[in-house]
């Protein structure tokens, strides 16, 4: 694999955290996630990081709170090179380490993510669920 595009759902940072105080997002985790993603993408050959509104659709609100990432493996010309992987919800700094380590290894097999971070299914390139 030559590269990837990571799409960070900025809308997830505004979702209720699921903690008793009702705060939005997960305190500090979104900032740690963004900085970790920036670092791993910067160190990659053809990685790109994008922050976007929700790309998952209505099912997103029905899931656990936390940040969701879509990871699209790409070739050197940025053409999709496999199914999009849904990673998340990222809720803790351990989750951030797991996702950034997975990206750094570059294989992007969803089975290499911890079970708690495996999204519902890979998405077909060019289509939203």
C-alpha positions in Angstrom: 0.0 0.0 0.0 1.3 3.4 -0.9 -0.9 5.7 1.2 -4.2 6.4 2.8 -6.6 9.2 3.5 -7.9 9.5 7.1 -11.2 11.3 7.5 -11.8 12.5 11.0 -15.5 13.1 11.8 -15.5 16.6 13.3 -19.2 16.2 14.1 -18.3 13.4 16.6 -16.5 15.9 18.8 -19.8 17.6 19.3 -21.7 14.5 20.4 -22.5 13.9 24.0 -19.6 12.0 25.7 -21.7 9.5 27.5 -20.3 10.6 30.8 -22.6 11.6 33.6 -21.9 15.3 33.3 -23.3 15.4 29.7 -20.2 17.2 28.3 -19.7 17.2 24.6 -16.9 15.0 23.2 -14.5 13.2 25.4 -12.4 15.6 27.5 -9.0 15.9 25.8 -9.3 12.8 23.6 -10.1 14.7 20.4 -7.1 17.0 20.8 -4.8 14.0 21.5 -6.3 12.1 18.5 -5.8 15.0 16.1 -2.2 15.5 17.2 -1.5 11.8 17.0 -3.1 11.6 13.5 -1.1 14.6 12.4 2.1 13.1 13.5 1.5 9.6 11.9 0.3 11.2 8.7 3.3 13.6 8.6 5.6 10.6 8.9 3.9 8.6 6.2 4.8 8.7 2.5 1.4 9.4 1.0 -0.9 9.9 4.0 -3.6 12.6 4.1 -5.7 13.8 7.0 -9.0 15.4 6.4 -11.5 16.8 9.0 -15.1 16.6 7.7 -18.7 16.6 8.8 -20.2 13.2 9.3 -19.6 10.8 6.4 -21.3 7.8 8.0 -24.9 9.0 7.9 -27.8 8.4 10.2 -26.4 5.3 11.8 -23.6 7.5 13.3 -26.0 8.9 16.0 -27.0 5.4 17.1 -23.6 4.2 18.0 -21.4 4.7 21.1 -20.0 8.2 21.8 -16.5 8.8 20.6 -14.6 10.0 17.5 -15.0 8.0 14.3 -12.4 7.8 11.5 -12.8 6.6 7.9 -9.5 5.3 6.5 -9.3 4.8 2.7 -6.2 3.0 1.5 -4.8 4.7 -1.6 -2.2 4.2 -4.3 0.5 6.9 -5.0 -1.9 8.7 -7.3 -4.5 8.9 -4.5 -6.8 6.3 -6.2 -8.7 4.0 -3.8 -6.8 0.8 -3.2 -9.3 -1.1 -1.1 -12.4 -0.7 1.0 -12.8 2.1 3.4 -12.2 1.0 7.0 -14.4 2.5 9.8 -12.3 2.9 12.9 -13.8 3.9 16.2 -15.3 5.1 18.3 -12.1 6.4 19.7 -12.8 7.2 23.3 -9.5 7.0 25.3 -5.8 7.7 24.9 -5.3 3.9 24.6 -7.6 4.0 21.6 -5.6 6.9 20.1 -2.4 4.8 20.5 -4.0 1.8 18.9 -5.3 3.7 15.9 -2.1 5.7 15.3 0.0 2.5 15.7 -2.2 0.7 13.2 -1.9 3.5 10.7 1.9 3.7 11.2 2.3 0.0 10.4 0.6 0.7 7.1 -1.2 -2.6 6.5 -4.7 -1.2 7.3 -6.3 -4.6 7.8 -9.3 -3.9 10.1 -8.7 -7.2 11.9 -5.5 -5.7 13.2 -7.5 -3.1 15.2 -8.7 -4.0 18.6 -12.2 -5.3 18.5 -13.6 -2.2 20.3 -12.3 0.0 17.4 -13.5 -2.1 14.4 -16.3 -0.3 12.7 -19.4 -2.1 11.5 -18.0 -3.1 8.1 -15.7 -1.8 5.4 -17.3 0.7 3.1 -17.1 0.3 -0.7 -14.8 2.9 -2.3 -16.8 5.9 -3.6 -20.0 5.0 -1.7 -21.5 6.1 1.7 -23.5 3.8 3.8 
